[in-house]
Amino acid sequence: MTAHPEWFRHRPDGSIKYAENPPKKYQDIYPFDFDTDAWREMWVELRDIVLFWIEQGVRIFRVDNPHTKPFGFWEWMIADVQVRDPGVIFLSEAFTRPAVMKYLAKLGFTQSYTYFTWRNTKAEIESYLTELTTSEMKEYYRPNLFANTPDIMHAFLQRGGLAAFKIRLFLAATLGASYGIYSGFELGENRALPGTEEYLDSEKYQFQRSGNLVGHVAGPEANPVPSPNIVELIAAVNTMRRHYPAFAFNEGLRFHLTSSEHMVAYSKTAPGDPRRLLVVVSVDPTMPRDGWVCASILDDVIEESALYTVRDVLTGRAYSWKGAWNYVRLDPATIPAHVLLIEREAGSSVQPPREGPKA
């Protein structure tokens, strides 16, 4: 700001203006003035800052609110950097209008934030992910499903306890090829400023030391005890993602019928991999839910008399299934999801699946 004050916006009194995204105010951030007459020099300097960090080993850049900057700048800067190093990733952190989010992706952003954070019911999840993976968006939009962010903790997490965090973990990690969680998610941090999606103890404004891994103590003589968290579950889910290529692709997502509005079911496949993984997730963190799940889809029909095995790749438990429709019960107090590997031989004859029994 001292060397190039002409690169920044100013208030009428001559002071440099801090950033605002109403109703939020960022008094520690000073926005550049992209309308300055010295824009060419400023663009090059901003590009050079990115190149500096790449030289230090940084390969992923999360760009905050790129929709508040000129689109031409991003198109030029991303292209210029990726010509030099095609492996650099630019993540568009833009929660804005759909048309703007799509346009940023078309400009060159490698990945994009989504509305997944606010899609929590079965109908919302199925509708939104179908749009992301089957509409024209699949040609240019690379979605990153964030369960929470530094700015946003949905009411589902605030009110659903640790079970809600497990549910959102499974959905984010298995629906999309890329997902993200922000610090505190693994500990079930769910305290918010009343009436908002803002964290009560936000690391944006202070250093925060969490005691959730060792537990809270009653006094100086008390022994720490482990507090509930999902650290090991996250590790297991990430190991599973690395083992099964289907979770690295968006194109192989197919939703399956269920008899319960509290359970969402979908399968994933990967090009060149014959294995189909069937994921069933309860979207209710408050109580156990059960229902019938159809393992058939139009291009992979299971006949009514077929006997086969499905194996939960997380727990190792195997279940004997018959026909297309089978019973599933999920308890959010333990693991609110099944990730099932369907183990069956191709049948010599197939027929459309019958309507499943009602729960």
N, C-alpha and C positions, 0 to 999 in steps of 0.2 A: 504493500500500500504506500510505502514511503517512496520507493523508486519509481513507481508508475501509478500515481493517484488517478490518472486519466482512465485507467482500466476499470474503475469501480463507479458504482452509482452513488450519487450524493443527495443529501436532503437540502431543502431550501436554505438552511443556515450554513451550508458548506460542509457539514460533517458527513462521513461515509455511512451509507444506509445499510443496516443489517438485514438478514434474510427473513422473510415472512411467508408462511403458507397457511393463511387464515383457517382456523383460529390460532394456529401455532406460530410462535415467534422464536427465532433462532438468533439470539443476540451475540453468539460467538461465531457466527458465519457471515461473511460479507460477500454479496454476489458481485460477479463481474458485470460490467456494462458492455454487452455484446453489440450495442449500437455505437460504440466509440469509434472515432475516426481512425484510431490505431488498432483496429480489429485484427489486421493481418499479423502484426507483431505479437498480439496477445494470443491468437490461435496457435502460433508456432511455439510460444513459451509453454502453453498448456500441453501441447503435444509432447514437448521435450520433458516435461515433468513425468508424464506417463512412461516415456522411454527410459528415464532415470530409474524408476522403480522396476521396470522390466530387467534392467541390468543388475539390480539387486536380487533378482529371483522371483519377483512377483509376476504371476501369470494370469491372475483373475482379478478383474476390477468390477466392483459393484458400484454402479453409477446412480447416485441419489437424485431422484426427481429430474431425469433428463428432459422431460417434456417442458421444463421451464427454461430451456436453453434453445438456441436456434437449431433446427433440424439439419441445416447445411453444415454446421460445425461438426456434429456427430458423424454425418456421412463422410466428410473429409478426413476427420481424425481417425476413425476406426479403420477406414480403408488404408490410410497411410501407415498406421501401425501394423496392420495385418499383412501388408506387403513385406514389411521387414521381418515379421514373426507371425506366421499364420496360426500358431498355437495359442495366442493370447485370447482370453475370453472376456467379453464385455457383457455384464448382466444389467439389464434395464430394470431399475427399481422404480417403476412408474405405476402408481395406483391412480389412474385417471380414466378418461373416457375411452371406451373400447376402440374407437377409430384411431385415437392417438397412440394407444398401446400397440395396435397393429402396425401403424406407420413407422414407429420406432424400430420394430422388428425388421421391417422391409429396408430400413436405412442401413442395417448391418449389425445390430446388436445380436450377439451370439445366443443369449438366453433372455427370457422376459419374465417378470413377475406376472402373477395371475390373480384372479378373484377367488382362488381356491380357499383362502383364509375365511371367506364369508359363505362358502358353500358347505353346509353341514347336514342337511337332510338328504334322504335317499334321492328324492326327486331332483334336488339342486345338484347333487354330485353327478348323477347320471346325465342330466341335461348339459351341464357345463363341460364335463370331460368328453362327451360325445362331440360337442362343438370343437373342442381343441384338437381332437384326434381324427375326425372324419370330414370336417368341412374344409373349405379352401385354406383355412388357417394352417393346416398341417404342412403346407408347402413352404411356409416361411417363418412360422412362429414356433419357437422352441421353449415350451413352458417350463418354468421352475416352480414347483409346488411348495410354498412356504407354509408351515404349520403355525408359525408365529414370526414376528419381526421385532426389531428394536422399538418400533412405534406402535405395534398392533398386537393385542392379545384379545381375541374374540371372546364374547360372553360365554361361548361354549366351554372354553378352557377355564374361565373364571368361576363357573358354577358347577362344572362336572367332576371336580376332584381329579385324582390321578388317573382314573379310568378314562376321562376325556382326553388326556394327553396320549394314552396308549392308542385310543381310537384314531386320533389325528395322525399319529406316527404311522400306523399301518396304512391308512389311506394315502398319505403323502408319499410314502416309500414304495408303494406297490402300484399306484395308479399311473405315475409318471416316471419318465426316464431320469429326471432330476428333481430332487427335493431339498428343502432347507429347513433348519431349525435354528433358533436364536438362543444364545446363552441363557440358561435358567429353565429351558423346556425340559431338559433331562432331569431336573429336580422338582418338576411340578410347580414352579413358581407361578402363582395365580392371583396375587394381590394387585388390585388395580385402583387407580384414582376413582372414587365413586362416580358412577354414571358415564365412564369413559372406557376406551380400549387402551389407555395408557397404563404402563406399569407404575405401581406405587413407588417402588424403589428402582428408578431407571438409571441404568449405567451411562446414559447419555449425559448425565449431569453430575455424577459422583462415582467414586470407586466403591464397588460393592463387594463385600466378602460374604459369601453364602455359607451357612452352617448346615445346609440340608444333607450333605454327604455324611457328616459325622453326627448329626442330631443336635437338638437343643438341650441344654443342661439346666437343671433347676437351681444350681448354685455352684460355688467354686469347688466343692468337694464331690459333686456328682460325677458319675462316669458317663462319658458320651455314649450314645447308642445310635445305631444306624437309623436314619429317617427314611421313609418310603421314597423311592426314586425309580426311574426307569433306565438307568445307565446301562445295565446289562442287557435289557431288552433292546435298546437302540443298537448296541454292539452286535447282538444276534441278528437283528433285521438287516444291518449293513453287511454282515457276513453272508447272509442269504442272498442279498442283492448281487454280491460279487460272484456267487456260485451259479446263479441262474441268469443267462443272458436275456431272458424275456423281460426282466425288469430294467434293462438298459434301452428299451425301445418304447415308443408311444404308439406305433402303428398297430401293434398286436393286441390292443385292448378291445375286449368285447364284453358287453354287459349281459348278465344272465337273469332270468326271471326268478323271483322269490315270492313266497306267499305272505311275507311280512314287510310292512313299511318301515320296520326298524332294522332291517338287514339289507345290505347292498352286496351283490355278488357280481364278480367279473373275472374273466380269464385273461391271461397274458401269454403270448408266444413270441418267439424271435425267429427271424429269417434263418432257414437252414437247420433249425432245432425242432424236432418233432414233438418235444414235450410241451404239454399244455398245463399251466398252473392255474388252479381255480381258487380265487380269494373270496372269502366271505367275512364281512365285517359288520358287527353291530354298531349302529350309530346312536344307541341309547346308553349313556354312561351310568344310568341310575339303577338298573335292575337287569337280571338275566333275561334274554330274549331267545325264542325258538321259532322255527318255521321250516318250510320245505324249500329246497333249492334245486333248480333245474340245471343239470350239468350239460344238457344239450344246447347247441346253437345250430343255426340253419345249415352251416357247412361242416358240422361235426356232430351228427345225430347219433344218439345212444338209444338203441332199441329197448323196448320194455322188458324183455327177458334177459338183457345183458347182465352178467355178474362180473364185477371188477373191484379193484381196490383203489382207495384214495389214501395218500399218506401225507400227514402234516409235516412239512419239511422243517418246521421250527421245533416241534416237540418230539418228532419221530413216531408218533402214534399212527397206526393204520386202521382204516375203517372199511368194512365190506359194504359195498353199495350194490343196488340192483335197479336197473332202469335209469330213466332220466331224472326223476324226482326223488330226493332223499332228505331225511330229517337232519337238522342241525340245531344245536343249542349252544349259545355263547354267553359267557359270564364276564362282564366287565371288571369284576373284582379280581380276576386272574388274567386271562388273555382274551380280549374281546374279538378275536379273529382266528380264522383258519387260513393257512396257505397250503393248499392241497395239490399234490402232484397226482394227476390222474394216470393210473397204471392199468392199461387195458390193451387187448389186441384188437386190431381192426376187424369189425364184424363183416360177415359175408353178405348180410342183408340188413338194410336199415329202413326205418319208417319214421314218420314225424312223431315227435314226443307227444304223449297224451297230456291232458291237463292234470297238473299235480294236485294232491290232496291239500286241503286247507288246514292251516294250523288251528 
